[in-house]
Amino acid sequence: MANRILIVDDAAFMRMMIRDILTKNGYEVVGEAQDGAQAVEKFKELRPDLITMDITMPEMDGIAALKEIKKLDGGAKVIMCSAMGQQAMVIDAIQAGAKDFIVKPFQADRVIEAISKTLGV
């Protein structure tokens, strides 16, 4: 069975890029969300194997959403996505329970490496 992934990013273009990388590599994208609040709802509904989560989003940022998801499921696997220069936020995300992070603009091989490592594939 393909690993089920939820993509969270406020930019539709970024969600499309990640979806494209994942589907070409055999992963199943089960849903998308455009902010942290939606991410928490979609997580409850879909129970994905892994979430890619943008850090900077409206409504609820990625770190707040990560903390909420971890409260719901301590074993949730979340990989944070950040633009260059957000090192402090990345550290906050790792401390909050993120398994890894990938930097935008995305390098397909780095995205797949992070996901494979996190899922233990």
N, C-alpha and C positions, 0 to 999 in steps of 0.2 A: 504494500500500500504506500502511495506517495505521502511524504510528510506534508501536513497541512499548515499553511502559513497565512498569517494576517498581516497586511501591509498598512502601516499608519504614517501618513505624511499629509500636511496641509496643501502641498502642491500636487495637482493631478499629474503633471509631467513626471515628477519624481516617482509617484506610485506606478505609473506606466513603465518607467525604466526598470524598476525593481521587478514588477510583474513579468516583464519580458525576459530578464535574466533568469528568474526562477523557473518559469515555464519551460524555457529552452533547456534547463538542466534537470527536468523531471520532477520539479516540486509542484504541489497543488496549492494555488492561491485560493483560499476559502472565503476571503473577504478583504475589504478595504475600509479604512476610516480616515477622516480628514482632520480630526482633532482628538485630544486625549480623552474627552468625555465619551465620544463615540467609540474610541478604542476599548474602553472599559466595558461598555454595553456589548460590543461585538465579541469581546473575549468571553463574557458570560454566555452569550448565545451560541458561539461557534466552537469554543474550547479548542483553539488551534494548538498544534505542537510547538509553534514558535511564532514570535511577533517581531517584525522589524518596526522600530519606533523612532520617528523624528523627535528631536529634542524641542525645537522652537516651533510652537503651534499656538493658534488662538484658543480661547475657551479654557483648556487645561493643557499645560505643556507636557512633554513626554516624560519628564521625571516624576511629576505628580501622578500621571497615568500609570507609570511603572509601579509606584508605591501602592496605588489602589489595586492593581492587578496582583501584586505580590501578597496583599492582604487576603484576596480571594483564593489564591493558589500559590503557596510558597515555592512550589516547584516550577512555576511558569518560566519559560525560556524566552528572554527578551534580548534582542540585539539593538542597540541604539544607533541612530544615524545622525551625524552632525556635520556641519560645514567646518571648514578650516578655522582655527582660532577659537574653538569652543572647549579647550582642554579642561578648564575648571568644571564645566558642565558635564563633561565625560567622566571626570573623577566622581562627581556627585552621583551620576547614573550608576557607575560600577558599585559605589558604596550602597546604593539603594537596591542593588540586586541584579543589574544588567549583566549578562554573560559575556558580552563583547561589544565592540562598536566598530562601525564602518564610516569612513569619511566621504563626504560628497566633494566633487563629483564621483560617482560610483565607478569602481573598477570591477568588472564582472567577476574576475578570478578572486578578488578579495572578498566580494559578497558571498560567493559559493564557499570559499575557505572558512569564513566566519560561521556560516550556517552549518556546514558539515561538521566542524569542530564542536559547535554548541549542541547539535543533535546527536553527536557521537556516531556519525555515519562513516 
